[in-house]
Amino acid sequence: MRTDYTKASELEAQRKWYVVDATDKVLGRLASEIAMILRGKHKPNFAPHQDVGDYVIVINADKIRLTGRKADQKYYFRHSGYPGGGKYIPFRRMIAKQPRYVIEHAVRLMLPKNALGRKMLKKLKVYAGEQHPHEAQRPEKLEL
């Protein structure tokens, strides 16, 4: 038996655009669904070595929520590279300053950690408000 793979030229023509509203959605559950769509696992022609996924636009990223006490306990870690250069940023400050980063970070950690994963992450567009500049692509509304 021979396995047929979709060619890269055919893949680009098959890609769809989806809009996801993050209002009152739980961060981890939303991120796992988005990662599945970016990776293409919802398609019958999925192959782990190809980028067969679709584009995802996330709006209202500033209205995402966490369950339990995680909103008070969750921290994001950064390090400058110098001794003692570690910084912990609480979730509440991060969502107020950079709501895009919260969703991008959660989705990035659910994708492959290689060049293919970085290529998939470029198909994720996150916006804090209701507006996005991708109306020309005629995105479909996706309920997760």
Contact map, one row per residue, 1 for C-alpha under 8 A:
111000000000000000000000000000000000000000000000000000000000000000000000000000000000000000000000000000000000000000000000000000000000000000000000
111100000000000000000000000000000000000000000000000000000000000000000000000000000000000000000000000000000000000000000000000000000000000000000000
111110000000000000000000000000000000000000000000000000000000000000000000000000000000000000000000000000000000000000000000000000000000000000000000
011111000000000000000000000000000000000000000000000000000000000000000000000000000000000000000000000000000000000000000000000000000000000000000000
001111100000000000000000000000000000000000001010000000000000000000000000000000000000000000000000000000000000000000000000000000000000000000000000
000111110110000000000000000000000000000000001000000000000000000000000000000000000000000000000000000000000000000000000000000000000000000000000000
000011111110000000000000000000000000000000000000000000000000000000000000000000000000000000000000000000000000000000000000000000000000000000000000
000001111111000000000000000000000000000000000000000000000000000000000000000000000000000000000000000000000000000000000000000000000000000000000000
000000111111100000000000000000000000000000000000000000000000000000000000000000000000000000000000000000000000000000000000000000000000000000000000
000001111111110000000000000000000000000000000000000000000000000000000000000000000000000000000000000000000000000000000000000000000000000000000000
000001111111111000000000000000000000000000000000000100000000000000000000000000000000000000000000000000000000000000000000000000000000000000000000
000000011111111000000000000000000000000000000000000000000000000000000000000000000000000000000000000000000000000000000000000000000000000000000000
000000001111111000000000000000000000000000000000000000000000000000000000000000000000000000000000000000000000000000000000000000000000000000000000
000000000111111100000000000000000000000000000000000000000000000000000000000000000000000000000000000000000000000000000000000000000000000000000000
000000000011111110000000000000000000000000000000000111100000000000000000000000000000000000000000000000000000000000000000000000000000000000000000
000000000000011111000000000000000000000000000000000001100000000000000000000000000000000000000000000000000000000000000000000000000000000000100000
000000000000001111100000000000000000000000000000000001111000000000000000000000000000000000000000000000000000000000000000000000000000000011110000
000000000000000111110000000000000000000000000000000001111000000000000000000000000000000000000000000000000000000000000000000000000000000000111100
000000000000000011111000000000000000000000000000000000011110000000000000000000000000000000000000000000000000000000000000000000000000000000111100
000000000000000001111100000000000000000000000000000000011110000000000000000000000000000000000000000000000000000000000000000000000000000000001111
000000000000000000111110000000000000000000000000000000000111100000000000000000000000000000000000000000000000000000000000000000000000000000000010
000000000000000000011111100001000000000000000000000000000111101100000000000000000000000000000000000000000000000000000000000000000000000000000000
000000000000000000001111100000000000000000000000000000000001111100000000000000000000000000000000000000000000000000000000000000000000000000000000
000000000000000000000111110000000000000000000000000000000000001110000000000000000000000000000000000000000000000000000000000000000000000000000000
000000000000000000000111111011000000000000000000000000000000001110000000000000000000000000000000000000000000000000000000000000000000000000000000
000000000000000000000001111111000000000000000000000000000000000111100000000000000000000000000000000000000000000000000000000000000000000000000000
000000000000000000000000111111100000000000000000000000000000000111000000000000000000000000000000000000100100000000000000000000000000000000000000
000000000000000000000000011111110000000000000000000000000000000000000000000000000000000000000000000000000100000000000000000000000000000000000000
000000000000000000000000111111111000000000000000000000000000000000000000000000000000000000000000000000000000000000000000000000000000000000000000
000000000000000000000100111111111100000000000000000000000000000000000000000000000000000000000000000000000000000000000000000000000000000000000001
000000000000000000000000001111111110000000000000000000000000000000000000000000000000000000000000000000100110010000000000000000000000000000000000
000000000000000000000000000111111111000000000000000000000000000000000000000000000000000000000000000000000010010000000000000000000000000000000000
000000000000000000000000000011111111100000000000000000000000000000000000000000000000000000000000000000000000000000000000000000000000000000000001
000000000000000000000000000001111111110000000000000000010000000000000000000000000000000000000000000000000010000000000000000000000000000000000000
000000000000000000000000000000111111111000000000000000000000000000000000000000000000000000000000000000000011011000000000000000000000000000000000
000000000000000000000000000000011111111111000000000000000000000000000000000000000000000000000000000000000000000000000000000000000000000000000000
000000000000000000000000000000001111111111000000000011110000000000000000000000000000000000000000000000000000000000000000000000000000000000000000
000000000000000000000000000000000111111100000000000111110000000000000000000000000000000000000000000000000000000000000001101100000000000000000000
000000000000000000000000000000000011111110000000001111000000000000000000000000000000000000000000000000000000001000000001000000000000000000000000
000000000000000000000000000000000001111111100100001111000000000000000000000000000000000000000000000000000000000000000000000000000000000000000000
000000000000000000000000000000000001101111110100000010000000000000000000000000000000000000000000000000000000000000000000000000000000000000000000
000000000000000000000000000000000001100111110100000000000000000000000000000000000000000000000000000000000000000000000000000000000000000000000000
000000000000000000000000000000000000000111111100000110000000000000000000000000000000000000000000000000000000000000000000000000000000000000000000
000000000000000000000000000000000000000011111100000000000000000000000000000000000000000000000000000000000000000000000000000000000000000000000000
000011000000000000000000000000000000000000111110000100000000000000000000000000000000000000000000000000000000000000000000000000000000000000000000
000000000000000000000000000000000000000111111111010100000000000000000000000000000000000000000000000000000000000000000000000000000000000000000000
000010000000000000000000000000000000000000001111111100000000000000000000000000000000000000000000000000000000000000000000000000000000000000000000
000000000000000000000000000000000000000000000111111000000000000000000000000000000000000000000000000000000000000000000000000000000000000000000000
000000000000000000000000000000000000000000000011111000000000000000000000000000000000000000000000000000000000000000010000000000000000000000000000
000000000000000000000000000000000000000000000111111100000000000000000000000000000000000000000000000000000000000000010000000000000000000000000000
000000000000000000000000000000000000001100000011111110000000000000000000000000000000000000000000000000000000000000010011000000000000000000000000
000000000010001000000000000000000000011100101110011111000000000000000000000000000000000000000000000000000000000000000000000000000000000000000000
000000000000001000000000000000000000111110100000001111100000000000000000000000000000000000000000000000000000000000000001000000000000000000000000
000000000000001111000000000000000000111100000000000111110000000000000000000000000000000000000000000000000000000000000000001000000000000000000000
000000000000001111000000000000000000110000000000000011111000000000000000000000000000000000000000000000000000000000000000001110000000000000000000
000000000000000011110000000000000100110000000000000001111100000000000000000000000000000000000000000000000000000000000000001110000000000000000000
000000000000000011110000000000000000000000000000000000111110000000000000000000000000000000000000000000000000000000000000000111100000000000000000
000000000000000000111100000000000000000000000000000000011111100000000000000000000000000000000000000000000000000000000000000111100000000000000000
000000000000000000111100000000000000000000000000000000001111100000000000000000000000000000000000000000000000000000000000000001111111000000000000
000000000000000000001110000000000000000000000000000000000111111100000000000000000000000000000000000000000000000000000000000000111100000000000000
000000000000000000001110000000000000000000000000000000000111111100000000000000000000000000000000001100100000000000000000000001111000000000000000
000000000000000000000010000000000000000000000000000000000001111100000000000000000000000000000011001100000000000000000000000000011000000000000000
000000000000000000000111100000000000000000000000000000000001111110000000000000000000000000000000000000000000000000000000000000000000000000000000
000000000000000000000111111000000000000000000000000000000001111111000000000000000000000000000000000000000000000000000000000000000000000000000000
000000000000000000000001111000000000000000000000000000000000001111100010000000000000000000000000000000000000000000000000000000000000000000000000
000000000000000000000000011000000000000000000000000000000000000111111110000000000000000000000000000000000000000000000000000000000000000000000000
000000000000000000000000010000000000000000000000000000000000000011111110000000000000000000000000000000000000000000000000000000000000000000000000
000000000000000000000000000000000000000000000000000000000000000001111110000000000000000000000000000000000000000000000000000000000000000000000000
000000000000000000000000000000000000000000000000000000000000000001111111100000000000000000000000000000000000000000000000000000000000000000000000
000000000000000000000000000000000000000000000000000000000000000001111111110000000000000000000000000000000000000000000000000000000000000000000000
000000000000000000000000000000000000000000000000000000000000000011111111110000000000000000110000000000000000000000000000000000000000000000000000
000000000000000000000000000000000000000000000000000000000000000000001111110000000000000001110000000000000000000000000000000000000000000000000000
000000000000000000000000000000000000000000000000000000000000000000001111111000000000000001100000000000000000000000000000000000000000000000000000
000000000000000000000000000000000000000000000000000000000000000000000111111100000000000001100000000000000000000000000000000000000000000000000000
000000000000000000000000000000000000000000000000000000000000000000000000111110000000000111100000000000000000000000000000000000000000000000000000
000000000000000000000000000000000000000000000000000000000000000000000000011111000000000111100000000000000000000000000000000000000000000000000000
000000000000000000000000000000000000000000000000000000000000000000000000001111100000011110000000000000000000000000000000000000000000000000000000
000000000000000000000000000000000000000000000000000000000000000000000000000111110000011100000000000000000000000000000000000000000000000000000000
000000000000000000000000000000000000000000000000000000000000000000000000000011111100111000000000000000000000000000000000000000000000000000000000
000000000000000000000000000000000000000000000000000000000000000000000000000001111100110000000000000000000000000000000000000000000000000000000000
000000000000000000000000000000000000000000000000000000000000000000000000000000111110100000000000000000000000000000000000000000000000000000000000
000000000000000000000000000000000000000000000000000000000000000000000000000000111111100000000000000000000000000000000000000000000000000000000000
000000000000000000000000000000000000000000000000000000000000000000000000000000001111100000000000000000000000000000000000000000000000000000000000
000000000000000000000000000000000000000000000000000000000000000000000000000000000111110000000000000000000000000000000000000000000000000000000000
000000000000000000000000000000000000000000000000000000000000000000000000000000111111111000000000000000000000000000000000000000000000000000000000
000000000000000000000000000000000000000000000000000000000000000000000000000011110001111100000000000000000000000000000000000000000000000000000000
000000000000000000000000000000000000000000000000000000000000000000000000000011100000111110000000000000000000000000000000000000000000000000000000
000000000000000000000000000000000000000000000000000000000000000000000000001111000000011111000000000000000000000000000000000000000000000000000000
000000000000000000000000000000000000000000000000000000000000000000000000001110000000001111101100000000000000000000000000000000000000000000000000
000000000000000000000000000000000000000000000000000000000000000000000001111100000000000111111100000000000000000000000000000000000000000000000000
000000000000000000000000000000000000000000000000000000000000000000000011111100000000000011111110000000000000000000000000000000000000000000000000
000000000000000000000000000000000000000000000000000000000000000000000011000000000000000001111111000000000000000000000000000000000000000000000000
000000000000000000000000000000000000000000000000000000000000000000000000000000000000000011111111100000000000000000000000000000000000000000000000
000000000000000000000000000000000000000000000000000000000000000000000000000000000000000011111111111011000000000000000000000000000000000000000000
000000000000000000000000000000000000000000000000000000000000010000000000000000000000000000111111111101000000000000000000000000000000000000000000
000000000000000000000000000000000000000000000000000000000000010000000000000000000000000000011111111000000000000000000000000000000000000000000000
000000000000000000000000000000000000000000000000000000000000000000000000000000000000000000001111111000000000000000000000000000000000000000000000
000000000000000000000000000000000000000000000000000000000000000000000000000000000000000000000111111111000000000000000000000000000000000000000000
000000000000000000000000000000000000000000000000000000000000110000000000000000000000000000000111111111100000000000000000000000010000000000000000
000000000000000000000000000000000000000000000000000000000000110000000000000000000000000000000010011111110000000000000000000001110000000000000000
000000000000000000000000000000000000000000000000000000000000000000000000000000000000000000000100011111111000000000000000000000000000000000000000
000000000000000000000000000000000000000000000000000000000000000000000000000000000000000000000110011111111100000000000000000000000000000000000000
000000000000000000000000001000100000000000000000000000000000100000000000000000000000000000000000001111111110000000000000000001000000000000000000
000000000000000000000000000000000000000000000000000000000000000000000000000000000000000000000000000111111111000000000000000101000000000000000000
000000000000000000000000000000000000000000000000000000000000000000000000000000000000000000000000000011111111100000000000000000000000000000000000
000000000000000000000000001100100000000000000000000000000000000000000000000000000000000000000000000001111111110000000000000000000000000000000000
000000000000000000000000000000110110000000000000000000000000000000000000000000000000000000000000000000111111111000000000100000000000000000000000
000000000000000000000000000000000010000000000000000000000000000000000000000000000000000000000000000000011111111000001000100000000000000000000000
000000000000000000000000000000000000000000000000000000000000000000000000000000000000000000000000000000001111111110000000000000000000000000000000
000000000000000000000000000000110010000000000000000000000000000000000000000000000000000000000000000000000111111100000000000000000000000000000000
000000000000000000000000000000000010001000000000000000000000000000000000000000000000000000000000000000000011111110001001100000000000000000000000
000000000000000000000000000000000000000000000000000000000000000000000000000000000000000000000000000000000000111111011100000000000000000000000000
000000000000000000000000000000000000000000000000000000000000000000000000000000000000000000000000000000000000101111111100000000000000000000000000
000000000000000000000000000000000000000000000000000000000000000000000000000000000000000000000000000000000000000111111100000000000000000000000000
000000000000000000000000000000000000000000000000000000000000000000000000000000000000000000000000000000000000000011111110000000000000000000000000
000000000000000000000000000000000000000000000000111000000000000000000000000000000000000000000000000000000000000111111111000000000000000000000000
000000000000000000000000000000000000000000000000000000000000000000000000000000000000000000000000000000000001001111111111100000000000000000000000
000000000000000000000000000000000000000000000000000000000000000000000000000000000000000000000000000000000000000111111111110000000000000000000000
000000000000000000000000000000000000000000000000001000000000000000000000000000000000000000000000000000000000000000111111111000000000000000000000
000000000000000000000000000000000000011000000000001010000000000000000000000000000000000000000000000000000000001000011111111100000000000000000000
000000000000000000000000000000000000010000000000000000000000000000000000000000000000000000000000000000000011001000001111111100000000000000000000
000000000000000000000000000000000000000000000000000000000000000000000000000000000000000000000000000000000000000000000111111110000000000000000000
000000000000000000000000000000000000010000000000000001110000000000000000000000000000000000000000000000000000000000000011111110000000000000000000
000000000000000000000000000000000000010000000000000000111100000000000000000000000000000000000000000000010000000000000001111111000000000000000000
000000000000000000000000000000000000000000000000000000111100000000000000000000000000000000000000000000000000000000000000011111100000000000000000
000000000000000000000000000000000000000000000000000000001110100000000000000000000000000000000000000100110000000000000000000111110000000000000000
000000000000000000000000000000000000000000000000000000001111100000000000000000000000000000000000000100000000000000000000000011111111000000000000
000000000000000000000000000000000000000000000000000000000011110000000000000000000000000000000000001100000000000000000000000001111100000000000000
000000000000000000000000000000000000000000000000000000000011110000000000000000000000000000000000000000000000000000000000000000111111000000000000
000000000000000000000000000000000000000000000000000000000011000000000000000000000000000000000000000000000000000000000000000000111111000000000000
000000000000000000000000000000000000000000000000000000000010000000000000000000000000000000000000000000000000000000000000000000101111100000000000
000000000000000000000000000000000000000000000000000000000010000000000000000000000000000000000000000000000000000000000000000000101111111000000000
000000000000000000000000000000000000000000000000000000000000000000000000000000000000000000000000000000000000000000000000000000000011111100000000
000000000000000000000000000000000000000000000000000000000000000000000000000000000000000000000000000000000000000000000000000000000001111111100000
000000000000000000000000000000000000000000000000000000000000000000000000000000000000000000000000000000000000000000000000000000000001111111100000
000000000000000000000000000000000000000000000000000000000000000000000000000000000000000000000000000000000000000000000000000000000000111111000000
000000000000000010000000000000000000000000000000000000000000000000000000000000000000000000000000000000000000000000000000000000000000011111100000
000000000000000010000000000000000000000000000000000000000000000000000000000000000000000000000000000000000000000000000000000000000000011111110000
000000000000000111100000000000000000000000000000000000000000000000000000000000000000000000000000000000000000000000000000000000000000011011111000
000000000000000011100000000000000000000000000000000000000000000000000000000000000000000000000000000000000000000000000000000000000000000001111100
000000000000000001110000000000000000000000000000000000000000000000000000000000000000000000000000000000000000000000000000000000000000000000111110
000000000000000001110000000000000000000000000000000000000000000000000000000000000000000000000000000000000000000000000000000000000000000000011111
000000000000000000011000000000000000000000000000000000000000000000000000000000000000000000000000000000000000000000000000000000000000000000001111
000000000000000000010000000001001000000000000000000000000000000000000000000000000000000000000000000000000000000000000000000000000000000000000111
